[in-house]
């Protein structure tokens, strides 16, 4: 139930319109906020699987991406690397959150969401885009720096939401690691 809920949350975040960037074919989207939330709230296994479910739905053509996009064409296009990185990012955020759960603070969570939801997503996305467009990795990475301010803001917001939700209704148990 929780995995379906977070796949739906990521889909609902597509309501926010994409912000096109003139020098890179990848828009700025709010959906990565949902990726961070899924990993931080559900943990590694359920967070990663919920986002994998979302990517599967996109692959079969459900228009769940910002701008009403969906289908395999999106996954093999310029934005494909970013989208494919989302389940990995959610898993990493969930894993690190589970490992740190007993001593989880807001700023530690900001580091975790920034690492998984910003650094990992951009490394995979830039590498994919670089290979797809046959451009050197360095200039492609520099052009992707435009995403950094928004991604950091999303990491700050996600961390605050994750802390509050885990205080009220923790899905990651302090003793057993993950509740089922």
N, CA and C atoms as an extended XYZ file, in Angstrom:
540
Properties=species:S:1:pos:R:3:atomname:S:1:resname:S:1:resid:I:1 pbc="F F F"
N         0.816       -1.172        0.000 N   UNK     1
C         0.000        0.000        0.000 CA  UNK     1
C         0.877        1.259        0.000 C   UNK     1
N         1.908        1.273        0.877 N   UNK     2
C         2.767        2.454        0.953 CA  UNK     2
C         3.565        2.653       -0.336 C   UNK     2
N         3.984        1.543       -0.958 N   UNK     3
C         4.743        1.672       -2.200 CA  UNK     3
C         3.867        2.273       -3.300 C   UNK     3
N         2.632        1.830       -3.386 N   UNK     4
C         1.709        2.400       -4.376 CA  UNK     4
C         1.431        3.867       -4.077 C   UNK     4
N         1.292        4.169       -2.799 N   UNK     5
C         1.026        5.554       -2.394 CA  UNK     5
C         2.165        6.480       -2.835 C   UNK     5
N         3.399        6.055       -2.625 N   UNK     6
C         4.517        6.932       -2.992 CA  UNK     6
C         4.733        6.979       -4.499 C   UNK     6
N         4.414        5.898       -5.214 N   UNK     7
C         4.444        5.976       -6.684 CA  UNK     7
C         3.427        7.014       -7.146 C   UNK     7
N         2.266        7.036       -6.485 N   UNK     8
C         1.236        8.019       -6.825 CA  UNK     8
C         1.672        9.437       -6.458 C   UNK     8
N         2.357        9.592       -5.324 N   UNK     9
C         2.836       10.915       -4.919 CA  UNK     9
C         3.816       11.468       -5.946 C   UNK     9
N         4.721       10.623       -6.423 N   UNK    10
C         5.673       11.066       -7.446 CA  UNK    10
C         4.916       11.466       -8.708 C   UNK    10
N         3.878       10.703       -9.048 N   UNK    11
C         3.063       11.048      -10.214 CA  UNK    11
C         2.301       12.351      -10.034 C   UNK    11
N         1.776       12.582       -8.834 N   UNK    12
C         1.030       13.812       -8.562 CA  UNK    12
C         1.942       15.036       -8.649 C   UNK    12
N         3.193       14.871       -8.296 N   UNK    13
C         4.131       15.995       -8.377 CA  UNK    13
C         4.382       16.434       -9.822 C   UNK    13
N         3.891       15.644      -10.777 N   UNK    14
C         4.000       16.032      -12.191 CA  UNK    14
C         3.058       17.178      -12.532 C   UNK    14
N         2.150       17.489      -11.609 N   UNK    15
C         1.224       18.606      -11.831 CA  UNK    15
C         1.998       19.913      -11.993 C   UNK    15
N         3.090       20.038      -11.263 N   UNK    16
C         3.900       21.250      -11.375 CA  UNK    16
C         4.558       21.268      -12.748 C   UNK    16
N         4.397       22.335      -13.494 N   UNK    17
C         4.920       22.364      -14.862 CA  UNK    17
C         6.451       22.340      -14.884 C   UNK    17
N         7.019       21.731      -15.928 N   UNK    18
C         8.476       21.708      -16.050 CA  UNK    18
C         9.015       23.103      -16.358 C   UNK    18
N        10.194       23.364      -15.878 N   UNK    19
C        10.864       24.629      -16.184 CA  UNK    19
C        11.948       24.314      -17.213 C   UNK    19
N        11.740       24.717      -18.458 N   UNK    20
C        12.733       24.397      -19.489 CA  UNK    20
C        14.031       25.171      -19.272 C   UNK    20
N        15.123       24.510      -19.602 N   UNK    21
C        16.446       25.127      -19.520 CA  UNK    21
C        16.942       25.258      -20.957 C   UNK    21
N        17.323       26.472      -21.387 N   UNK    22
C        17.640       26.675      -22.800 CA  UNK    22
C        18.862       25.911      -23.318 C   UNK    22
N        19.821       25.597      -22.474 N   UNK    23
C        21.062       24.998      -22.975 CA  UNK    23
C        21.219       23.523      -22.639 C   UNK    23
N        20.185       22.897      -22.121 N   UNK    24
C        20.221       21.455      -21.844 CA  UNK    24
C        18.809       20.919      -22.099 C   UNK    24
N        18.670       19.736      -22.726 N   UNK    25
C        17.334       19.246      -23.087 CA  UNK    25
C        16.567       18.589      -21.937 C   UNK    25
N        16.957       18.861      -20.712 N   UNK    26
C        16.312       18.268      -19.536 CA  UNK    26
C        15.696       19.404      -18.722 C   UNK    26
N        14.379       19.359      -18.463 N   UNK    27
C        13.757       20.445      -17.694 CA  UNK    27
C        13.952       20.270      -16.187 C   UNK    27
N        13.712       21.330      -15.456 N   UNK    28
C        13.711       21.270      -14.001 CA  UNK    28
C        12.324       20.807      -13.584 C   UNK    28
N        12.257       19.757      -12.757 N   UNK    29
C        10.969       19.199      -12.318 CA  UNK    29
C        10.938       19.061      -10.807 C   UNK    29
N         9.732       18.965      -10.255 N   UNK    30
C         9.546       18.833       -8.811 CA  UNK    30
C         9.515       17.357       -8.399 C   UNK    30
N         9.392       16.444       -9.347 N   UNK    31
C         9.210       15.038       -9.026 CA  UNK    31
C        10.352       14.423       -8.232 C   UNK    31
N        11.545       14.986       -8.315 N   UNK    32
C        12.640       14.438       -7.523 CA  UNK    32
C        12.408       14.621       -6.028 C   UNK    32
N        11.565       15.562       -5.651 N   UNK    33
C        11.169       15.697       -4.248 CA  UNK    33
C        10.482       14.410       -3.779 C   UNK    33
N         9.627       13.852       -4.613 N   UNK    34
C         8.946       12.593       -4.285 CA  UNK    34
C         9.898       11.431       -4.157 C   UNK    34
N        10.962       11.448       -4.953 N   UNK    35
C        11.966       10.385       -4.886 CA  UNK    35
C        12.654       10.418       -3.525 C   UNK    35
N        13.012       11.618       -3.090 N   UNK    36
C        13.664       11.778       -1.787 CA  UNK    36
C        12.726       11.355       -0.660 C   UNK    36
N        11.460       11.731       -0.760 N   UNK    37
C        10.487       11.368        0.266 CA  UNK    37
C        10.281        9.858        0.328 C   UNK    37
N        10.187        9.217       -0.819 N   UNK    38
C         9.967        7.768       -0.853 CA  UNK    38
C        11.098        7.027       -0.146 C   UNK    38
N        12.330        7.363       -0.464 N   UNK    39
C        13.452        6.693        0.176 CA  UNK    39
C        13.545        6.986        1.660 C   UNK    39
N        13.377        8.250        2.029 N   UNK    40
C        13.532        8.640        3.426 CA  UNK    40
C        12.428        8.152        4.334 C   UNK    40
N        11.226        8.014        3.814 N   UNK    41
C        10.094        7.590        4.644 CA  UNK    41
C         9.904        6.077        4.608 C   UNK    41
N        10.020        5.471        3.436 N   UNK    42
C         9.757        4.039        3.301 CA  UNK    42
C        10.972        3.162        3.566 C   UNK    42
N        12.176        3.701        3.472 N   UNK    43
C        13.367        2.882        3.609 CA  UNK    43
C        13.857        2.408        2.247 C   UNK    43
N        14.939        1.664        2.263 N   UNK    44
C        15.610        1.280        1.020 CA  UNK    44
C        14.747        0.387        0.135 C   UNK    44
N        14.306       -0.731        0.670 N   UNK    45
C        13.591       -1.710       -0.146 CA  UNK    45
C        12.271       -1.150       -0.669 C   UNK    45
N        11.411       -0.693        0.218 N   UNK    46
C        10.101       -0.212       -0.209 CA  UNK    46
C        10.190        1.107       -0.968 C   UNK    46
N        11.118        1.979       -0.583 N   UNK    47
C        11.291        3.238       -1.310 CA  UNK    47
C        11.768        3.003       -2.726 C   UNK    47
N        12.791        2.161       -2.870 N   UNK    48
C        13.307        1.849       -4.198 CA  UNK    48
C        12.276        1.152       -5.073 C   UNK    48
N        11.529        0.203       -4.470 N   UNK    49
C        10.508       -0.510       -5.244 CA  UNK    49
C         9.345        0.397       -5.632 C   UNK    49
N         8.991        1.340       -4.768 N   UNK    50
C         7.892        2.246       -5.116 CA  UNK    50
C         8.267        3.108       -6.313 C   UNK    50
N         9.503        3.571       -6.354 N   UNK    51
C         9.937        4.398       -7.485 CA  UNK    51
C        10.161        3.532       -8.721 C   UNK    51
N        10.597        2.291       -8.529 N   UNK    52
C        10.714        1.368       -9.655 CA  UNK    52
C         9.337        1.102      -10.269 C   UNK    52
N         8.317        0.977       -9.429 N   UNK    53
C         6.943        0.844       -9.916 CA  UNK    53
C         6.555        2.068      -10.747 C   UNK    53
N         6.901        3.247      -10.255 N   UNK    54
C         6.613        4.475      -10.987 CA  UNK    54
C         7.297        4.463      -12.366 C   UNK    54
N         8.585        4.104      -12.399 N   UNK    55
C         9.329        4.073      -13.670 CA  UNK    55
C         8.727        3.026      -14.607 C   UNK    55
N         8.291        1.897      -14.065 N   UNK    56
C         7.642        0.873      -14.887 CA  UNK    56
C         6.357        1.423      -15.520 C   UNK    56
N         5.568        2.114      -14.720 N   UNK    57
C         4.333        2.702      -15.247 CA  UNK    57
C         4.621        3.716      -16.349 C   UNK    57
N         5.672        4.506      -16.165 N   UNK    58
C         6.079        5.455      -17.204 CA  UNK    58
C         6.507        4.691      -18.458 C   UNK    58
N         7.270        3.612      -18.277 N   UNK    59
C         7.772        2.842      -19.416 CA  UNK    59
C         6.647        2.236      -20.249 C   UNK    59
N         5.559        1.820      -19.590 N   UNK    60
C         4.456        1.224      -20.350 CA  UNK    60
C         3.521        2.273      -20.940 C   UNK    60
N         3.827        3.537      -20.710 N   UNK    61
C         3.089        4.592      -21.391 CA  UNK    61
C         2.172        5.442      -20.546 C   UNK    61
N         2.097        5.202      -19.250 N   UNK    62
C         1.240        6.034      -18.410 CA  UNK    62
C         1.877        7.421      -18.319 C   UNK    62
N         1.142        8.473      -18.642 N   UNK    63
C         1.730        9.820      -18.693 CA  UNK    63
C         1.898       10.447      -17.297 C   UNK    63
N         2.817        9.906      -16.533 N   UNK    64
C         3.021       10.341      -15.156 CA  UNK    64
C         4.153       11.351      -14.979 C   UNK    64
N         4.865       11.644      -16.037 N   UNK    65
C         5.972       12.590      -15.918 CA  UNK    65
C         5.471       14.010      -16.143 C   UNK    65
N         6.232       14.956      -15.650 N   UNK    66
C         5.902       16.362      -15.827 CA  UNK    66
C         5.670       16.649      -17.307 C   UNK    66
N         4.616       17.368      -17.588 N   UNK    67
C         4.264       17.653      -18.969 CA  UNK    67
C         3.412       16.572      -19.595 C   UNK    67
N         2.962       15.583      -18.808 N   UNK    68
C         2.113       14.512      -19.325 CA  UNK    68
C         2.834       13.531      -20.218 C   UNK    68
N         4.115       13.329      -19.956 N   UNK    69
C         4.899       12.422      -20.799 CA  UNK    69
C         4.929       11.023      -20.200 C   UNK    69
N         5.118       10.043      -21.047 N   UNK    70
C         5.259        8.662      -20.649 CA  UNK    70
C         5.661        7.831      -21.848 C   UNK    70
N         6.057        6.607      -21.631 N   UNK    71
C         6.442        5.703      -22.714 CA  UNK    71
C         7.937        5.454      -22.749 C   UNK    71
N         8.303        4.428      -23.487 N   UNK    72
C         9.717        4.061      -23.592 CA  UNK    72
C        10.559        5.161      -24.231 C   UNK    72
N         9.961        5.942      -25.111 N   UNK    73
C        10.690        7.028      -25.766 CA  UNK    73
C        11.275        8.014      -24.772 C   UNK    73
N        10.574        8.237      -23.680 N   UNK    74
C        11.058        9.157      -22.654 CA  UNK    74
C        12.287        8.559      -21.963 C   UNK    74
N        12.257        7.238      -21.751 N   UNK    75
C        13.373        6.595      -21.049 CA  UNK    75
C        14.625        6.467      -21.912 C   UNK    75
N        14.451        6.469      -23.229 N   UNK    76
C        15.636        6.400      -24.083 CA  UNK    76
C        16.016        7.772      -24.635 C   UNK    76
N        15.274        8.801      -24.234 N   UNK    77
C        15.573       10.171      -24.648 CA  UNK    77
C        16.537       10.845      -23.686 C   UNK    77
N        16.723       12.150      -23.829 N   UNK    78
C        17.696       12.885      -23.015 CA  UNK    78
C        17.433       12.832      -21.513 C   UNK    78
N        16.153       12.730      -21.113 N   UNK    79
C        15.843       12.706      -19.683 CA  UNK    79
C        15.906       11.299      -19.094 C   UNK    79
N        16.111       10.301      -19.927 N   UNK    80
C        16.069        8.907      -19.493 CA  UNK    80
C        17.014        8.556      -18.361 C   UNK    80
N        18.218        9.066      -18.400 N   UNK    81
C        19.195        8.754      -17.345 CA  UNK    81
C        18.757        9.263      -15.992 C   UNK    81
N        18.146       10.426      -15.990 N   UNK    82
C        17.657       10.989      -14.728 CA  UNK    82
C        16.527       10.124      -14.180 C   UNK    82
N        15.601        9.733      -15.044 N   UNK    83
C        14.448        8.944      -14.613 CA  UNK    83
C        14.893        7.553      -14.160 C   UNK    83
N        15.805        6.944      -14.891 N   UNK    84
C        16.304        5.620      -14.529 CA  UNK    84
C        17.062        5.665      -13.199 C   UNK    84
N        17.642        6.809      -12.877 N   UNK    85
C        18.394        6.924      -11.617 CA  UNK    85
C        17.492        7.035      -10.392 C   UNK    85
N        16.227        7.369      -10.587 N   UNK    86
C        15.343        7.612       -9.448 CA  UNK    86
C        15.189        6.422       -8.505 C   UNK    86
N        14.967        5.171       -8.985 N   UNK    87
C        14.875        4.060       -8.030 CA  UNK    87
C        16.180        3.838       -7.264 C   UNK    87
N        17.299        4.046       -7.933 N   UNK    88
C        18.605        3.895       -7.275 CA  UNK    88
C        18.751        4.955       -6.188 C   UNK    88
N        18.374        6.183       -6.519 N   UNK    89
C        18.463        7.278       -5.550 CA  UNK    89
C        17.562        7.018       -4.348 C   UNK    89
N        16.340        6.562       -4.583 N   UNK    90
C        15.424        6.277       -3.472 CA  UNK    90
C        15.988        5.161       -2.602 C   UNK    90
N        16.566        4.134       -3.229 N   UNK    91
C        17.164        3.039       -2.456 CA  UNK    91
C        18.326        3.551       -1.603 C   UNK    91
N        19.201        4.347       -2.179 N   UNK    92
C        20.362        4.876       -1.443 CA  UNK    92
C        19.895        5.755       -0.283 C   UNK    92
N        18.946        6.639       -0.529 N   UNK    93
C        18.424        7.499        0.540 CA  UNK    93
C        17.806        6.638        1.637 C   UNK    93
N        17.029        5.636        1.256 N   UNK    94
C        16.421        4.742        2.238 CA  UNK    94
C        17.445        3.962        3.028 C   UNK    94
N        18.454        3.449        2.349 N   UNK    95
C        19.498        2.671        3.023 CA  UNK    95
C        20.245        3.523        4.042 C   UNK    95
N        20.668        4.703        3.620 N   UNK    96
C        21.417        5.577        4.527 CA  UNK    96
C        20.536        6.075        5.678 C   UNK    96
N        19.257        6.292        5.399 N   UNK    97
C        18.331        6.704        6.458 CA  UNK    97
C        18.149        5.577        7.466 C   UNK    97
N        18.007        4.344        6.984 N   UNK    98
C        17.873        3.193        7.879 CA  UNK    98
C        19.114        3.032        8.754 C   UNK    98
N        20.273        3.178        8.157 N   UNK    99
C        21.523        3.015        8.906 CA  UNK    99
C        21.712        4.102        9.959 C   UNK    99
N        21.179        5.284        9.706 N   UNK   100
C        21.363        6.425       10.611 CA  UNK   100
C        20.147        6.689       11.484 C   UNK   100
N        19.130        5.828       11.420 N   UNK   101
C        17.837        6.168       11.995 CA  UNK   101
C        17.884        6.480       13.485 C   UNK   101
N        18.695        5.785       14.237 N   UNK   102
C        18.749        6.033       15.690 CA  UNK   102
C        19.307        7.408       16.013 C   UNK   102
N        20.162        7.917       15.159 N   UNK   103
C        20.799        9.208       15.396 CA  UNK   103
C        20.507       10.177       14.252 C   UNK   103
N        19.322       10.085       13.720 N   UNK   104
C        18.969       10.899       12.566 CA  UNK   104
C        18.610       12.317       12.995 C   UNK   104
N        19.305       13.277       12.422 N   UNK   105
C        19.006       14.687       12.661 CA  UNK   105
C        18.627       15.314       11.319 C   UNK   105
N        18.100       16.505       11.383 N   UNK   106
C        17.709       17.198       10.161 CA  UNK   106
C        18.907       17.372        9.228 C   UNK   106
N        20.022       17.831        9.748 N   UNK   107
C        21.171       18.115        8.883 CA  UNK   107
C        21.812       16.849        8.346 C   UNK   107
N        21.770       15.762        9.113 N   UNK   108
C        22.259       14.488        8.590 CA  UNK   108
C        21.356       14.022        7.454 C   UNK   108
N        20.062       14.230        7.619 N   UNK   109
C        19.114       13.859        6.574 CA  UNK   109
C        19.280       14.738        5.339 C   UNK   109
N        19.606       16.001        5.528 N   UNK   110
C        19.884       16.874        4.380 CA  UNK   110
C        21.077       16.324        3.593 C   UNK   110
N        22.114       15.878        4.289 N   UNK   111
C        23.269       15.288        3.605 CA  UNK   111
C        22.879       14.018        2.853 C   UNK   111
N        22.053       13.184        3.486 N   UNK   112
C        21.623       11.932        2.856 CA  UNK   112
C        20.785       12.217        1.603 C   UNK   112
N        19.804       13.105        1.721 N   UNK   113
C        18.962       13.400        0.558 CA  UNK   113
C        19.734       14.129       -0.538 C   UNK   113
N        20.693       14.943       -0.142 N   UNK   114
C        21.525       15.612       -1.144 CA  UNK   114
C        22.413       14.606       -1.866 C   UNK   114
N        22.981       13.676       -1.113 N   UNK   115
C        23.833       12.664       -1.748 CA  UNK   115
C        23.018       11.794       -2.703 C   UNK   115
N        21.918       11.209       -2.203 N   UNK   116
C        21.136       10.300       -3.029 CA  UNK   116
C        20.296       11.000       -4.081 C   UNK   116
N        19.606       12.070       -3.684 N   UNK   117
C        18.651       12.706       -4.570 CA  UNK   117
C        19.212       13.772       -5.472 C   UNK   117
N        20.426       14.238       -5.181 N   UNK   118
C        21.034       15.273       -6.027 CA  UNK   118
C        22.277       14.722       -6.722 C   UNK   118
N        23.245       14.276       -5.949 N   UNK   119
C        24.524       13.849       -6.526 CA  UNK   119
C        24.364       12.588       -7.380 C   UNK   119
N        23.736       11.551       -6.814 N   UNK   120
C        23.585       10.296       -7.560 CA  UNK   120
C        22.711       10.500       -8.809 C   UNK   120
N        21.594       11.195       -8.646 N   UNK   121
C        20.698       11.438       -9.795 CA  UNK   121
C        21.440       12.200      -10.889 C   UNK   121
N        22.195       13.228      -10.519 N   UNK   122
C        22.896       14.020      -11.530 CA  UNK   122
C        24.069       13.273      -12.153 C   UNK   122
N        24.778       12.466      -11.388 N   UNK   123
C        25.879       11.695      -11.977 CA  UNK   123
C        25.341       10.727      -13.027 C   UNK   123
N        24.298        9.987      -12.670 N   UNK   124
C        23.725        9.026      -13.623 CA  UNK   124
C        23.078        9.762      -14.797 C   UNK   124
N        22.311       10.803      -14.510 N   UNK   125
C        21.641       11.548      -15.571 CA  UNK   125
C        22.610       12.214      -16.533 C   UNK   125
N        23.652       12.834      -16.002 N   UNK   126
C        24.654       13.498      -16.845 CA  UNK   126
C        25.420       12.477      -17.664 C   UNK   126
N        25.775       11.354      -17.062 N   UNK   127
C        26.509       10.316      -17.787 CA  UNK   127
C        25.664        9.784      -18.943 C   UNK   127
N        24.404        9.509      -18.691 N   UNK   128
C        23.490        9.024      -19.730 CA  UNK   128
C        23.338       10.058      -20.842 C   UNK   128
N        23.113       11.310      -20.454 N   UNK   129
C        22.945       12.383      -21.434 CA  UNK   129
C        24.217       12.576      -22.254 C   UNK   129
N        25.362       12.483      -21.605 N   UNK   130
C        26.645       12.633      -22.291 CA  UNK   130
C        26.837       11.537      -23.341 C   UNK   130
N        26.524       10.312      -22.963 N   UNK   131
C        26.655        9.195      -23.900 CA  UNK   131
C        25.642        9.328      -25.035 C   UNK   131
N        24.399        9.651      -24.689 N   UNK   132
C        23.335        9.759      -25.685 CA  UNK   132
C        23.602       10.867      -26.703 C   UNK   132
N        24.074       12.003      -26.225 N   UNK   133
C        24.282       13.137      -27.122 CA  UNK   133
C        25.699       13.196      -27.676 C   UNK   133
N        26.523       12.232      -27.321 N   UNK   134
C        27.906       12.147      -27.804 CA  UNK   134
C        28.692       13.424      -27.502 C   UNK   134
N        28.524       13.910      -26.261 N   UNK   135
C        29.246       15.086      -25.781 CA  UNK   135
C        30.180       14.681      -24.651 C   UNK   135
N        31.248       15.427      -24.445 N   UNK   136
C        32.131       15.117      -23.317 CA  UNK   136
C        31.383       15.261      -21.991 C   UNK   136
N        31.756       14.444      -21.009 N   UNK   137
C        31.073       14.424      -19.730 CA  UNK   137
C        31.220       15.760      -18.992 C   UNK   137
N        32.400       16.353      -19.008 N   UNK   138
C        32.658       17.584      -18.267 CA  UNK   138
C        31.728       18.736      -18.637 C   UNK   138
N        31.662       19.104      -19.915 N   UNK   139
C        30.747       20.193      -20.290 CA  UNK   139
C        29.272       19.857      -20.027 C   UNK   139
N        28.919       18.589      -20.180 N   UNK   140
C        27.545       18.187      -19.883 CA  UNK   140
C        27.257       18.355      -18.396 C   UNK   140
N        28.224       17.992      -17.560 N   UNK   141
C        28.064       18.147      -16.111 CA  UNK   141
C        27.976       19.617      -15.723 C   UNK   141
N        28.773       20.444      -16.361 N   UNK   142
C        28.733       21.880      -16.056 CA  UNK   142
C        27.367       22.467      -16.437 C   UNK   142
N        26.816       22.027      -17.565 N   UNK   143
C        25.502       22.534      -17.954 CA  UNK   143
C        24.415       22.081      -16.980 C   UNK   143
N        24.620       20.958      -16.301 N   UNK   144
C        23.637       20.449      -15.352 CA  UNK   144
C        23.709       21.146      -13.996 C   UNK   144
N        24.691       22.013      -13.802 N   UNK   145
C        24.780       22.757      -12.540 CA  UNK   145
C        23.569       23.661      -12.326 C   UNK   145
N        22.834       23.944      -13.391 N   UNK   146
C        21.632       24.765      -13.277 CA  UNK   146
C        20.593       24.094      -12.370 C   UNK   146
N        20.652       22.771      -12.232 N   UNK   147
C        19.707       22.043      -11.392 CA  UNK   147
C        20.026       22.161       -9.904 C   UNK   147
N        21.261       22.497       -9.574 N   UNK   148
C        21.726       22.444       -8.187 CA  UNK   148
C        20.915       23.277       -7.194 C   UNK   148
N        20.634       24.552       -7.436 N   UNK   149
C        19.871       25.311       -6.429 CA  UNK   149
C        18.499       24.707       -6.132 C   UNK   149
N        17.772       24.334       -7.159 N   UNK   150
C        16.457       23.733       -6.964 CA  UNK   150
C        16.537       22.385       -6.276 C   UNK   150
N        17.542       21.586       -6.649 N   UNK   151
C        17.709       20.270       -6.026 CA  UNK   151
C        18.063       20.390       -4.545 C   UNK   151
N        18.897       21.360       -4.206 N   UNK   152
C        19.241       21.579       -2.796 CA  UNK   152
C        17.998       22.019       -2.023 C   UNK   152
N        17.200       22.890       -2.618 N   UNK   153
C        15.953       23.313       -1.977 CA  UNK   153
C        15.026       22.121       -1.751 C   UNK   153
N        14.917       21.239       -2.749 N   UNK   154
C        14.085       20.043       -2.603 CA  UNK   154
C        14.624       19.129       -1.504 C   UNK   154
N        15.953       19.020       -1.390 N   UNK   155
C        16.545       18.203       -0.322 CA  UNK   155
C        16.235       18.788        1.056 C   UNK   155
N        16.257       20.103        1.175 N   UNK   156
C        15.927       20.758        2.447 CA  UNK   156
C        14.458       20.519        2.814 C   UNK   156
N        13.574       20.665        1.837 N   UNK   157
C        12.143       20.448        2.075 CA  UNK   157
C        11.873       18.979        2.407 C   UNK   157
N        12.429       18.074        1.610 N   UNK   158
C        12.209       16.641        1.841 CA  UNK   158
C        12.696       16.231        3.220 C   UNK   158
N        13.839       16.746        3.632 N   UNK   159
C        14.390       16.389        4.947 CA  UNK   159
C        13.474       16.842        6.068 C   UNK   159
N        12.912       18.035        5.959 N   UNK   160
C        11.990       18.535        6.978 CA  UNK   160
C        10.733       17.666        7.030 C   UNK   160
N        10.203       17.299        5.877 N   UNK   161
C         8.997       16.469        5.832 CA  UNK   161
C         9.291       15.070        6.380 C   UNK   161
N        10.417       14.500        5.996 N   UNK   162
C        10.783       13.153        6.458 CA  UNK   162
C        10.924       13.128        7.977 C   UNK   162
N        11.599       14.125        8.535 N   UNK   163
C        11.779       14.189        9.992 CA  UNK   163
C        10.420       14.237       10.675 C   UNK   163
N         9.533       15.090       10.219 N   UNK   164
C         8.218       15.231       10.853 CA  UNK   164
C         7.386       13.959       10.732 C   UNK   164
N         7.371       13.351        9.552 N   UNK   165
C         6.574       12.131        9.365 CA  UNK   165
C         7.134       10.984       10.202 C   UNK   165
N         8.443       10.828       10.243 N   UNK   166
C         9.020        9.731       11.031 CA  UNK   166
C         8.844        9.951       12.529 C   UNK   166
N         8.683       11.186       12.967 N   UNK   167
C         8.392       11.438       14.383 CA  UNK   167
C         6.968       11.019       14.727 C   UNK   167
N         6.038       11.237       13.812 N   UNK   168
C         4.623       10.943       14.058 CA  UNK   168
C         4.289        9.492       13.742 C   UNK   168
N         4.766        9.007       12.599 N   UNK   169
C         4.409        7.667       12.136 CA  UNK   169
C         5.619        7.011       11.481 C   UNK   169
N         6.537        6.503       12.286 N   UNK   170
C         7.762        5.943       11.683 CA  UNK   170
C         7.512        4.603       10.992 C   UNK   170
N         7.836        4.545        9.726 N   UNK   171
C         7.774        3.281        8.995 CA  UNK   171
C         9.075        2.512        9.148 C   UNK   171
N        10.135        3.224        9.493 N   UNK   172
C        11.411        2.587        9.801 CA  UNK   172
C        11.473        2.524       11.322 C   UNK   172
N        11.419        1.313       11.868 N   UNK   173
C        11.393        1.126       13.313 CA  UNK   173
C        12.794        1.317       13.888 C   UNK   173
N        12.884        1.945       15.042 N   UNK   174
C        14.188        2.216       15.661 CA  UNK   174
C        14.909        0.950       16.089 C   UNK   174
N        14.205       -0.116       16.392 N   UNK   175
C        14.851       -1.334       16.873 CA  UNK   175
C        15.064       -2.352       15.771 C   UNK   175
N        14.060       -2.584       14.952 N   UNK   176
C        14.128       -3.632       13.943 CA  UNK   176
C        14.638       -3.158       12.598 C   UNK   176
N        14.900       -1.911       12.436 N   UNK   177
C        15.319       -1.265       11.193 CA  UNK   177
C        14.133       -0.914       10.313 C   UNK   177
N        13.379       -1.910        9.820 N   UNK   178
C        12.264       -1.601        8.924 CA  UNK   178
C        11.027       -2.352        9.413 C   UNK   178
N         9.882       -1.685        9.473 N   UNK   179
C         8.635       -2.345        9.853 CA  UNK   179
C         7.903       -2.795        8.606 C   UNK   179
N         7.122       -3.840        8.733 N   UNK   180
C         6.366       -4.355        7.587 CA  UNK   180
C         4.914       -4.480        7.894 C   UNK   180
